[in-house]
Structures are given as C-alpha cells and as structure tokens.
Amino acid sequence: MTDRCLRLLLDFDGCAQRDSGQSSVFLHRRDRKFALTCEEQGVRPSPQRWIAYINRFSNSDPELNQSTKLLRFWRRVDNGFVTAGALFGLLSMLALLFYDGGQRINITVIIAFVAFQLLLALITTVQSLVGWQPWRSLLQGFGSHSQSEVVSHVQPVLMARSAHMGGSCFALAGLISLLVMVLLQDLAFGWSTTLETDAGSYHAIIAVISAPWAWLWPAAAPELGLVESTRFFRASGIQGDTDPALWGQWWPFITMLWTTWVLLPRLILCWVAGVLIRRKSRQLLGKHPAMRELMYRMETETLDTGNKHNDALDLPDIKTQFALTPLPKASILLSWAGAGDSALPTYLTHSKSMQAKIGGRVKLSEDQRTLEQVAIKLAQESNRCVLLATRSWEPPTGELEDFIAKAQERWPKGARLVLVPLAINTALQPEQHQLLPWLRFAYRIPAKFVSVSMMSLDHLSSSIQEGPRI
C-alpha cells in the first residue's frame, strides 16, 4: 500500500514533467477527451486512469521509467539497513552478554544501551517530521540523482522507514541472540554503579521500567530482595554469600526490557513511517501544480477548428481546400483502422512490395512492428514515400496523430506519409466536405511530413474499366 501511493505520486510527477514540453492546446484537447471518455463510461476521472490513458501509446519501458528506478533504489537502501541491522544486533548482544565467569553481566549497562537505542529511534522519527536531510549528499553518491522537488519532499520519511526497518532487525537479532545465550550458557547477571545508590532506589527504577509488563509476566519484574542480593562491586570480587541461582533470575527482565523498549518501538515507528509516506504522497499529489492544471483542462471545454488564427477579423482558412497533392508512386501501402477491410482500388495496391493494416482493432505491438519494418524498408529504397489509406467519412483521431508522430521520429530523414482518404465506394472520389478535415489535419503536422492525395480521374476511369476481380 505504501509503495502503491508513492508510485502513483512518482508516475504522476513523471507524466507532468513529460507534458512540460507539449503545447497547451494539445494538452487541453487530450485531457478534455479523457474526461469525456470517463463520463461516457460512467467512471470518475482519477490520476490512475489518467496515467494509464496517456501511457497507452508510450514507447518507454515501464521497467526503465523514473519511478521504477527510484523505488528500486529505496528497496536496495531498505535491504542494506535490514542486513546491517541484523548483523549489528547479533554482535551488540554478544558484546553485552560477554561473560568470562569471573565478573557479572551488569544490568545497568544493558539499561543504558536500551535507552540509547530508544533515543535513536525517536530522533529518527523527529528528523523525518521536520524534513532534515543530512544524508542527502550520501544518497546522491549511491545513485539517487533525481532532481524532482516532489522526491526531495518525500525522501525524509523514506529514510526514516529504512532506518526503522534496520532497527527492527537489529532488535530482533539481539532478542534471538539473548534467548540462545540464556539457553546455551549459565549467565550471571547483577547490577553495579559508581554512584551512591542503594538497593531501594535502584529497585524503584527497575519497577518503573518493568511497569508495562509486570502484570503480564511477574517473574520479569524483579523484587526488592533480588535487587539487594545481586548487587556486586567490581573491586571486591565474587560474593560468596549470594545464592548462585539468583544471578540468573534477571534474564526474564532483560528479555522483556529488550522486547518492550527496543523491538516494539522500532516496529511501531516503522509502521508510523509507512503511514507518513502514504499521507505525504497523497498530500503532494493533491497539491501538485500539474494536478490543478489537469483538473482545469478536464473541466473546461475546448474547441479545435484546425485554424491557427483566433482573431474574429481574420478570414476563414480556405487554402486547405487547394492543398491536395498528386498521388505519388510508392511501394508501401498501409491501411488505417479498417480502411482495408473492403477491397482496395487497384491503383493503390498495384506494384506494392509491402501492405499492412494498422490502427483500430490491430494490437499496438503489431503497429510497433509495422513501424520498424517500414523504417527498414525505407532505408533501403530511394523512394521514401508511404501511402496511408483512411476512411474519408471518419475524422482524424488522436490515435492516428500519435502514430504519425512515432513514424516521423523513427523513419529515415526525407520520408513522407501521404494520406489517401477513400469514399464508401472505393471506386468513387470522396466528397469535398469529407476531405477538408484531413487537409486541416495534415496542415497541422510540422515539417510537411504529411500530405493528402486523392485518386485522379485517370485512376478513377481505370478502376471502373478494370472492375472487380473474380
């Protein structure tokens, strides 16, 4: 759940960064269409659906996008903390329980060490709340090079979660080591301090520490008699008047001390860090500048006339009516969105070395394969012209515009795409009002990559004379 909210934020931020290079007209038309599509389907527009919508025709590998790379980096950080925490937990407990048979294991040292671990856990959480990042340069050195402001805001809580995961493994490894040492060795615990502290005062401190579990496990809350009997002085050597069995009765207290004040705080704070990540991700997503712009574009109607002029005094754009180009000779013929379902005219299919269907019900993977095959074939020929048959009565779509953009990017330099709108009866010329949207569409494509052609009267007569093939 945490990674899901974070991934949504990172994916949205990545899409917003890509959109920064697009024109406002294109973004408005695309996002308004998305909102209308959601309304037709009876679903609520959401960031998840919007990201899926605009990534339908993306060529980027999902495994190589910025969000995936960043999440993988933080998984490596988590794994590093977990491994280091488990190792240091084992070594720390072995050092605390070191016993050579001549001296006692000092309870006071263990209590001080537990207090230090609790303090570190609290400092880690406070650091994430205030957003302090003293380790930012270290992260950049290990490969976190993201310059996104969104990522910089969420990094403190991500680091806090990693630290608490490592601390939890540290505490768990220490607890397991403690239980194994208690089982395999005859440990002798006692308490000692240089300060002038009597057994009653020390017992009061022990009672406060063991208050959370005293009702659950009375044996883990040492009584005053045990405290009085197990005090030792390092200079005086081994006390002979103390029952040897009393030295080992401290282990339940040590076990509950470690579990309650080291392991449980780390587990709780790790869970809190996950909650903070989800909350932070949702807040950053809601306050993202691109989110407000997206909501505006989805709610505001857009009108695309195909005319670049927006001044009411300008004359209508009528030059597109005279922009038809002669039908060129080409060896490649593509059929868009069902234009090739019926029999194509002979003047289009004659002497074609490659014919393929694209768009519509054809899978995107097949469209990508066709783009690559055409690119290879154009590189081998001097005539770099490709015919694209379309249905004249169906207006150009955004899907076709995306396909043309990919073709312009992948095909060799000098390649041209010629749109050939066909009438319902392919032996006849389409009506003029059906050609105008295609002419305006081609006029908006930059670099004169696209033009529109129509069969001439000679083509028409030859098609009629030849008739249908039987």
Steps between C-alpha positions, in 0.01 A plus 500: 500500500784739583684431173171528310432854623862600446510348150182689408661827609824427314320387183283810502803723551680324214202550267481866602868548417449344156199724436708810568632476144154476339284786377212615717252444214601136464484438876158666527357296213646173634390543863155629408452192283607284794240666725225449242600135456476443875160667502377273221625191685343616827827503693664776700820649352789411726878542480538126449267498200658815359850351519381179333324707232799708396743206522307286253720603210819560693809323371685521832570178682312493837807335653718799407281793603599734779253370759611138458866597528437706813296228672767243420764728646306533827447123512876463482532753784243303704684173438828661602355626828337163570822307442715742699243514781486123539878473505553780751216368717675164529839651575360752749320237703808277504701794632242586767480138619874436499570297812836353601381337823683743727272803479127560473311637194407849610125574470572873514702485175219316325241754620718787378545332161123448467439866586749601231321287239164651595647849469635421152157376388330818623762725337451319169125563508536865600754552223254368241222725632707820478641401159868517592719310251864498613558184294383647163851520352562140607186383317607683185833326520325163501291575193194704602532782244140608471462876479124495550374724779233242581764235571695735726188552714433129548863388554510568879215260577645242262831514685319479834321185389827344385666588831213355703503182290869464578433578867226236514737238359765618746262448792372165371850363444602620847197335663565168326866516602398568861267200515760273341767616747265444793427150373860399427694674779467553874496881504541693824332842514538767762497873537770744589560873480762744621231735632383476859174319431331265744302192400166672569564783257626261234193279550275804450667564164459134406132510602434800273675333206315169546156658561370425142542123542491442878133398485564259213818330622567561871827305486635764258452774762781442758410535867693703755660188645652404165633852452659501846658156454650553155688823545873455447809712532766444241790551741370252755494201267236227526257514790477162670189564711263531201306202372646424151147440364408864563756628246306337215153623599551829318462352150116539482541869583771541234282322244195719565719813526640437154164400350301791646745787471703404191303267274144631545589872456683422178207296364250771595712781355557299181122472462465871573759575230291302250191699597696824459618395155142433387378826652788700353452345157129584497564856616770559240280351228205721597717814515698421185488800261435266208195357681329839512576558132369154414172561684456829315561340160258215572222733616540767229357442155729528201427574135746400229418648157830415337570870444797658671338845489279597790425859403137559402611743225705235320352333194429125516787273411403393146843414363470144631239440228772530238773303685441163331818353353526260205498136596868396508650166410580297808581138575349498852129515576354515852127482585378689805221381733306277264560688175626177350214278614329535162676457167748780440518670158745356253685830464600471868596133517683484166877440523509511879780306668348541847142530624389502864204590719550730797286678760146416603477145624863420420714454811749771594783248488416426136494873424846533654624206292360654183671832578835324534451299178410813304804683642730217385342488156517879450868498592562258212305693235548835331124569485417571863129553457233302689127496416250482784142416399232636734123525513406847382174510695677440831690806634866475607550374855759560767612139459590570137685815605704298750582241232616772260718655772669164559546447126656845460738418782605151386495513119808617310554865418313606188215252544146624426160367591215553250144468628253359247142542630266247335126533446254233605504389138873476440449542125375859556662815627406613854293813548678832553356551848648162596845602379519832686558349849785291356654803331485702822643205689798468263554876511553485879774232477841677513784469250263419210529133585136427408305586186162400362442347156197376314464282196483693175243457223745275319522277806124504529441397139758223519337364813157499336627337181685231689206424724497257789715195485327160497 
